Amino acid sequence: MLSPRTPLPPNLPTSEPVVQLELFYGQASSHQASVGVATDQPAPEQAVWQGTVYGPFCEYAQTLPARVEFRPTTPDSLVPCEAVLPDPCFWTPESPYWYEVKLQARQGDRVLGACHRTFGIRPLTRQGRHLMLAGRRHVFRGARRTEARREPLAAWREAGSTMLCDQPDDTLCQQASQLGIMLLAQVPDAGDELQQTLWRLSRWPAVGLVILTAPNLTELNRLQRPRNLLLGQPLTPSSSDEPLAGWADVIVCPADSSRLPALTDRPVIACWPGDTAATVVAARRESDRLQRDLAATVDLAGYIVL
């Protein structure tokens, strides 16, 4: 249930096709963070950018929101404007802060592009073989969302569980973003639709990782990769000899794979079959046991029960 105290605005791009807009965060620290707007082509020199970042808001905290205006950069830049937030609040599962962004690019009376959406600064990055969230090491622990394991999202929150899910829709992404549930989204290679799927998922702070499950991902080299989005490559028994892709930030691997100890150059998430009918709490505990079982040989970035 969405809280009436902090209603989420629609998270849908409203850009006209003249200029496609992408929101992203740049350098972020506890003192300030930049929110930039990228375009797929330079806007006309006469374009005027107007908009604000308003917030923060959080389901679990009373906040004093402030409004920060976007300022222009250079006329010929693909990042034509940015807003600098003082003392930003980050999106984390413990404290899922988000902001509301309204932005419009105009040329006289003509609207070149516009957006009105939620925005979260989720500083999840890859550092060697570890994942870092807001400057601290982060380990995914959780379970796959199955047909039987469809408890309310509040149960996932209370269990402190990461959710592995297949092609999450915007409703799930919105609710997870507000409640503070990290999502690992599995997405097949859907041809021309893959690009739009990546753009869509990158707009939600809850989506910490997109796992591309297709066996042939060579087309990815020709796609535009959204900023602030980590991509994962799955390894299966049938792909045991498959080389690691250069684009992959994270490797997702069976916990009993013989390759697991050798995967040391980037973060690895181990997966293990579990009781698909088990509750979220039970599955979360099983992920802890999986971590303990593997601790003697490997130290990984995540442990997921399927």
N, C-alpha and C positions, 0 to 999 in steps of 0.2 A: 504494500500500500504506500503510495507516495504521500509524503507529508505536505499538508497545506501550508505549513510555515515556510517551506523552501521548495516551491513548485519548480520542477524542471521545465524550461521552455523546450519547444520542439527542436530536435537536433538534426535538422534537415537542411542541406544546402539550398539556398534560394538564388544562386548565381544565375544570371542570364549567360548564355553561351559566349558572349563577347569576351569576357575575362573569367576564367575559372579560378576560384580562390581556395587556398589551403591555409588553415591556421596551424601554427606550430610554435613550440617554445624553444628558445635558444639557451644561452647560458643562464643557469638557475642556481642560486645560492639562497641561504637564509636571509640575505640582505635585499636581493632584488632578482627579478627574473624578467626576461624579455619575451613578449608574445609577438610573433611576426606573422605577416601575411604574405604568402608567396602566390605568384600568378604564373599561368602557363605561357604568357607572352607579355612584353612590356605594354602597359596601358598607355593610351594617348597622353601627350604632354599636358593637355588641358584637363586631365582627370583630377577630380577632387575627392580625397578620401576622408570620410567622416565615420567615426565609430568610437565605441567605448568597451572597456572590460569592466564588468561590475561584479563585485563579490568581495570576499569568498562566502560560500554557503556550505553548510554541512548538516547532515541528518542528526548528528550526535553532539552538536555544539551550538550555542548561541553566538552569533557573529555580528560584527559591525561592518557591514559592507561599504566599500568605497568605490568610486567611479574613476577610472583612469582613461584618458583619451589616447587614441592612436595619433601618432605624429608621422608626417611624411619623411621619407629618407631621401632618395634621389629620383628624379623623374624617369630615368631609363632603367631603373633597377627592377629585377624580378621579385624583389622584396620591397615594395613601394612604401610600406608604412609599418610601424611597430609601436607597441605600448610597453612601457617599463613599469613593472609592478614593484613597489617597495614592500619589503617584508612579506613575501608571498607565502601562501599556505599550499602545501603540496597535497596531491591525491595519493593516499596510501590506504591499504585495507583497514588500518586502525583508525585513520582520520581522513575520510574521503571528501576532501574539500574540492569544490568546483566553482567556476565562474560563469557568468553569462556574457556572451559577446554579441554585440550588434555592430555591423559594419556595412558600409555602402560606398561604392565608387560611382561617381556621377560625372558626366560631361554635359554641362548645362542642365537641361531637363531630362536627359537620357540616363537611365540607370545601366551602368556597364556590368556591375556585379554586386551581389549583396549576400549576407549570411546573418542568421540569427540562431545561435546554437549554444549549448553548454560547452565548457572547455575545462579540462583538468590538466594540471601540471604533474605528470607522473614521471619523475626522474629515475626511470629504470634503465640501467645501462649495463653493458658487458665490460668486465674488467678481467682480462685473462680468462681463467676458467671459472670465475665467479660472476654472479649477478649482484649489482649494487642498486639499492633503492634509497634515494635521499641520502646518499653517502654511507649507507650501512649495508652490509652483506644481507642478501635476501635469498631465502630458499623456498621454492614452491613445495607445499605439502598439501595433498588433497586427493580428489577422486574424479573419475569420469561421471558425467551426468548420464544415467541410463534411463530407460523407460520405467523401470521399477524404482529407481532412485530419483524421484521427482518431488522431493519434499519442498516446502516453501523456501524461498531464498533466505528467509530469516534463519532457517536451520543451518544453512551453509555459513552464514555470518557467525552464528553462535559457536559453530564447530571450528572456526578459524580455518576453513577449508578453501583451497584453490579449486576452481571448477574447470575441468577439461570438457569441452563441449563441441559438437559438430555444427558448424555454420550458424552461430548465434544470430538471431534477428535483432532488430533495433530495440524491441521491447525488453528482451533479456539484457541487452547491453546497457540500456538506460537504468533498469532497476539495479543491476549489479554495480553500476557506477555510483548510484546514490547510496546503496547500502554498504559498499566497501568489500566487494567480492572480486578477487582477481580471476580473470578468465584466460584460459589457454584455448584459443579458437582453432579448430581443425578445419581447413578449407581445401577442397580439391581444386585441381587445375581446371577451371571452367572456361578455358579459352579466352575469348574477348571479355567475358564477365569478370575475370580474375582481377583486372585492374580496378574496376569499380568496387569490387568486394574489398580490396585492400584499402581504398580510400574511405569506404564506409566504416570499416572496423577501426581505422586509425583515428576516427573522430571521438571514440569513446575511451575515457581514461581507464576503465576496468579491463580493457583488452591489453594484457601485458605481453602477449606473445601470439603470433599467428603461425601455425604449423601447416606447411604446405604438403599435403599428403599424396600428391600425384607422383607417379613413378618417373615421369619425364618433365623436368622443370627447366629445360633449356630456354623456354620462352621468357623466363623471369628476367633474363639479362636484357631483354628489350622493353621491360616495363619500367614505369616511373615508380620508384620506391618511395612511399610516404615517409616523411620525417617522423621521428619519435616512435617508430614502430619496430620491434624486434621480430625477426623471422626465424622459424625453426625448421630443421630438416629431420624427418623421421628415418630411422634405420630399422628394418625388419629382418627376420631370418632370410627372406628371399632377396634382400639387398645387402647381405652381410659383406660383400666385397665392393659395394658402391663407394666411390670416393666422396669425401666431404666437400660440399659445395662452398665456393668462396663467399657466396652471399649469405650463408647460414650463420646467424649469430649464436644459435643454440642447437644442440643435437639432442634428439629424443630417441632413446634406445631401450630395448628390453633389458630388464635388470639382470637376466641370465646370459646376455650376449657375451661372447668371448672377446669382443672388441672393447668392451666397457673399460677395462683398465688402461687401454692404450689411448683413449680419447682424452687427452690432457691439454689440448691447445685452445679449448673453448668450453663454455658451460655445457653440462650434460644433465638431462632429466631422465631418470630411470622410471620405467613403467612395469607394472606387475599385475597379472590377472587376479582379480579378487571376486568376492561374492557380489554379483551385480544387484542382488536384492538387499544387500546390507544397507543399513541406514547411513546417512552422511557421517554421523558421529563415529560409527564403527569403521567406516572406510577411512576416515581421517586418522584414527588410531592405527589402522593397518599401514598407512603411509609412514607413520612414526616407526613402526616395527621394521618396515623395509629399510629405512634409513639406518637403524641400529644394526641390522643384519649385514649391510654393506659397509659399515663404518670402518671395519678392519682393513678393507682393501681399497676403497675409493671414497672421496669426499665430493659429493655432487651438488648441483644447483637445484635439484628438484626430485621429488619422489611421489609418483602418482599411481593410485590403484585403479585399475580398469574395471 
